[in-house]
Amino acid sequence: MLVALISTFVLIPRGHSHNDYLRERPLFEALEAGLCSVEADVFLVEGRLLVAHERRTLNQDRTLQKLYLEPLAKQIRENKGWVYEGQEQTFWVLTDIKAEGAAAYAQLRREMQQHPELAWNPGQPAVRFVISGDRPIADLVKDEGKFAALDGRWGDLERGFSPEFMPWVSEAWFSHFKWAGGGNFEEAAKLNSMVEKVHSQARKIRFWGAPDGPGIWRAHWEAGVDFINTDRPAALREFVLGRRD
């Protein structure tokens, strides 16, 4: 199924489809909501990358190739070099490697090379893969981020990685905050400070594990959090459209 959306379609560049593969229609629900980032957890099994949150739920038919690589390559071919028709917006694929980081990354490279459309092109960056989870940092450094970038952690901000190599920082919400979205957000100054520090290095920030609803979305939106985590792409779209000036 190909999603061809007209150029007047409003994108939600700050929307991140957390555990996107758990949707009824992986990738396509995010595309229909205009989100510009999805997350896929992968395991390396007999030379293929299977998409699942846990090993016990692995299914031989649910491959990264089938659910993400092939349809994204088709989107880019059909939409003149971009994921969304007429919209020059980078689409992010956060690839969370659950185990065997180096071997899984090597397989990702092989699979990506079957699709020239997925190659990282800084001049026309249609799609950018970002490696999380069991991160093979040494291998990513060796490749200079040409195949995929690094999903950073707070401590990585002091390691001297370039913004191109480490464009993101992902942090667990409740590792930094107690607020669950109701009442006054008394920790707003701390959130603003974290966002400002990441932005001062020309990077983006995302929080995972936060309650998934309007209270948190509003706080993240107002603080300038770059990727708003959600398991409800359509609901986040409606929230964002309702806040547009």
C-alpha positions as CSV (number, residue, x, y, z in Angstrom):
1,M,0.0,0.0,0.0
2,L,1.4,3.4,-1.0
3,V,0.5,6.6,0.8
4,A,0.6,9.5,-1.7
5,L,-0.4,12.6,0.2
6,I,-0.8,15.9,-1.6
7,S,1.7,18.7,-0.9
8,T,-0.9,20.7,1.1
9,F,-1.1,17.9,3.7
10,V,0.0,19.2,7.1
11,L,2.9,17.3,8.5
12,I,3.6,16.7,12.2
13,P,7.5,16.8,12.1
14,R,7.7,16.5,15.9
15,G,5.6,13.4,16.1
16,H,7.3,10.1,16.9
17,S,5.5,6.8,16.6
18,H,6.8,4.9,19.6
19,N,7.0,1.1,19.0
20,D,5.4,1.8,15.6
21,Y,5.4,-1.9,14.7
22,L,2.7,-2.6,17.3
23,R,0.2,-0.6,15.3
24,E,-2.4,-2.5,13.3
25,R,-0.7,-1.1,10.1
26,P,2.9,-0.4,10.9
27,L,4.4,2.7,9.2
28,F,1.2,3.6,7.4
29,E,-0.7,4.8,10.4
30,A,2.2,7.1,11.2
31,L,2.3,8.3,7.6
32,E,-1.5,9.0,7.5
33,A,-1.1,11.0,10.7
34,G,1.7,13.0,9.1
35,L,4.3,11.9,11.6
36,C,8.0,12.1,10.6
37,S,9.5,9.6,12.9
38,V,8.9,5.9,13.7
39,E,10.5,3.4,16.0
40,A,11.2,-0.3,15.1
41,D,12.7,-2.8,17.6
42,V,14.7,-5.5,15.9
43,F,16.3,-8.9,16.5
44,L,18.8,-10.6,14.3
45,V,17.5,-14.1,13.5
46,E,19.1,-16.4,11.0
47,G,20.4,-13.5,8.9
48,R,17.3,-11.4,8.9
49,L,16.1,-8.5,11.1
50,L,12.8,-9.4,12.7
51,V,10.6,-6.7,14.2
52,A,9.3,-7.3,17.8
53,H,9.5,-6.0,21.3
54,E,10.5,-9.4,22.8
55,R,11.9,-12.6,21.4
56,R,8.8,-14.6,22.4
57,T,6.7,-12.5,20.0
58,L,9.0,-12.9,17.0
59,N,7.2,-13.7,13.7
60,Q,9.2,-14.8,10.6
61,D,6.9,-12.7,8.4
62,R,7.4,-9.5,10.3
63,T,10.8,-8.3,9.0
64,L,12.3,-4.9,9.0
65,Q,12.6,-5.3,5.2
66,K,8.9,-5.9,4.6
67,L,7.5,-3.5,7.2
68,Y,9.8,-0.5,6.7
69,L,12.6,-0.7,4.2
70,E,10.6,-1.7,1.1
71,P,7.6,0.6,1.7
72,L,9.8,3.6,2.5
73,A,11.9,3.0,-0.6
74,K,8.7,2.9,-2.6
75,Q,7.4,6.1,-1.0
76,I,10.6,7.9,-2.0
77,R,10.6,6.6,-5.5
78,E,7.0,7.5,-6.1
79,N,7.2,10.9,-4.3
80,K,10.2,12.3,-6.3
81,G,12.8,11.7,-3.7
82,W,10.9,12.3,-0.4
83,V,8.7,10.2,1.8
84,Y,5.8,12.7,1.6
85,E,4.8,14.0,-1.8
86,G,5.9,17.6,-2.3
87,Q,7.3,17.9,1.2
88,E,11.0,18.2,1.7
89,Q,11.0,16.7,5.2
90,T,13.5,14.2,6.6
91,F,11.8,11.0,7.8
92,W,13.5,9.3,10.8
93,V,13.6,5.6,11.6
94,L,14.7,4.9,15.1
95,T,16.0,1.3,15.0
96,D,16.3,-0.1,18.4
97,I,18.6,-3.2,18.3
98,K,17.6,-5.5,21.1
99,A,20.7,-7.7,21.1
100,E,23.9,-8.5,19.1
101,G,24.3,-4.8,18.2
102,A,27.3,-5.2,15.9
103,A,25.9,-8.1,13.9
104,A,22.5,-6.6,13.7
105,Y,23.9,-3.3,12.5
106,A,25.9,-5.1,9.8
107,Q,22.8,-6.8,8.6
108,L,20.9,-3.5,8.6
109,R,23.7,-2.1,6.3
110,R,23.3,-5.0,3.9
111,E,19.6,-4.6,3.8
112,M,19.7,-0.9,3.3
113,Q,22.1,-1.2,0.4
114,Q,19.4,-3.1,-1.5
115,H,17.5,0.2,-1.6
116,P,19.5,3.1,-3.0
117,E,16.6,5.4,-2.0
118,L,17.5,4.8,1.7
119,A,21.1,6.0,1.4
120,W,21.9,9.0,3.6
121,N,22.2,12.1,1.4
122,P,23.0,15.2,3.4
123,G,21.9,17.4,0.4
124,Q,18.5,15.7,0.2
125,P,18.0,13.7,3.4
126,A,14.8,11.8,2.6
127,V,15.3,9.3,5.4
128,R,17.7,8.9,8.3
129,F,18.2,5.8,10.3
130,V,19.2,6.2,14.0
131,I,20.5,3.3,16.0
132,S,19.4,2.8,19.6
133,G,19.3,0.0,22.1
134,D,22.4,-2.2,21.9
135,R,24.3,0.5,20.1
136,P,27.5,-0.7,18.3
137,I,29.1,2.8,18.7
138,A,32.6,1.7,17.4
139,D,31.1,0.4,14.2
140,L,29.0,3.5,13.7
141,V,32.1,5.7,14.2
142,K,34.1,3.5,11.7
143,D,31.3,4.2,9.2
144,E,31.3,7.9,10.1
145,G,27.5,7.7,10.4
146,K,27.1,7.2,6.6
147,F,24.6,4.4,7.0
148,A,23.0,5.3,10.3
149,A,23.3,7.8,13.1
150,L,23.6,7.3,16.9
151,D,20.7,7.8,19.3
152,G,22.5,9.5,22.1
153,R,22.2,9.4,25.9
154,W,22.6,12.3,28.2
155,G,26.1,11.4,29.1
156,D,27.0,11.2,25.4
157,L,26.7,15.0,25.2
158,E,30.2,15.3,26.6
159,R,31.8,12.8,24.2
160,G,32.4,15.2,21.3
161,F,30.2,13.5,18.7
162,S,29.1,15.7,15.9
163,P,25.4,16.6,15.6
164,E,25.4,14.8,12.2
165,F,26.7,11.6,13.8
166,M,24.6,11.9,17.0
167,P,21.6,14.0,16.0
168,W,19.3,12.8,18.9
169,V,19.3,12.3,22.6
170,S,16.7,9.9,24.0
171,E,16.1,9.8,27.8
172,A,13.6,8.0,30.0
173,W,11.1,10.5,31.3
174,F,10.9,9.2,34.8
175,S,14.6,9.1,35.2
176,H,14.5,12.9,35.3
177,F,10.9,13.9,36.2
178,K,8.2,12.8,38.7
179,W,5.3,14.6,36.9
180,A,2.8,12.3,35.2
181,G,0.8,14.9,33.3
182,G,-1.8,16.1,35.8
183,G,-2.0,19.4,37.7
184,N,0.8,21.9,37.6
185,F,4.1,20.9,36.0
186,E,6.5,22.1,38.7
187,E,9.5,20.8,37.0
188,A,9.1,22.9,33.8
189,A,12.3,24.8,34.4
190,K,14.3,21.6,34.5
191,L,12.7,20.4,31.2
192,N,13.4,23.8,29.6
193,S,17.1,23.6,30.7
194,M,17.5,20.1,29.3
195,V,16.0,21.1,25.9
196,E,18.2,24.2,25.8
197,K,21.4,22.3,26.5
198,V,20.6,19.8,23.7
199,H,19.6,22.5,21.3
200,S,22.8,24.5,22.1
201,Q,24.7,21.5,20.5
202,A,22.4,21.5,17.5
203,R,20.8,18.2,18.5
204,K,17.3,17.0,19.1
205,I,15.7,15.5,22.2
206,R,13.1,12.8,22.9
207,F,11.7,11.4,26.1
208,W,10.4,7.8,26.3
209,G,8.2,6.2,28.9
210,A,6.2,9.4,29.7
211,P,2.4,9.1,30.0
212,D,0.9,9.3,26.6
213,G,-1.7,12.1,26.7
214,P,-2.4,15.8,26.2
215,G,-0.9,17.0,29.5
216,I,2.6,15.6,28.7
217,W,2.2,16.5,25.0
218,R,1.5,20.1,25.9
219,A,4.5,20.4,28.2
220,H,6.8,18.9,25.6
221,W,5.4,21.0,22.9
222,E,5.8,24.2,24.8
223,A,9.3,23.3,26.0
224,G,10.4,22.6,22.4
225,V,11.0,18.9,22.8
226,D,11.8,17.9,19.2
227,F,10.1,14.4,19.1
228,I,6.9,13.9,21.0
229,N,6.6,10.2,21.8
230,T,3.2,8.6,21.3
231,D,1.5,5.3,20.8
232,R,-1.5,7.2,19.3
233,P,-0.4,8.9,16.1
234,A,-3.9,10.1,15.0
235,A,-4.6,11.5,18.5
236,L,-1.3,13.4,18.5
237,R,-2.1,14.8,15.1
238,E,-5.4,16.2,16.3
239,F,-3.7,17.7,19.4
240,V,-1.0,19.4,17.3
241,L,-3.4,20.7,14.7
242,G,-5.5,22.2,17.5
243,R,-2.5,24.1,18.8
244,R,-1.3,25.6,15.5
245,D,-1.4,29.4,15.3
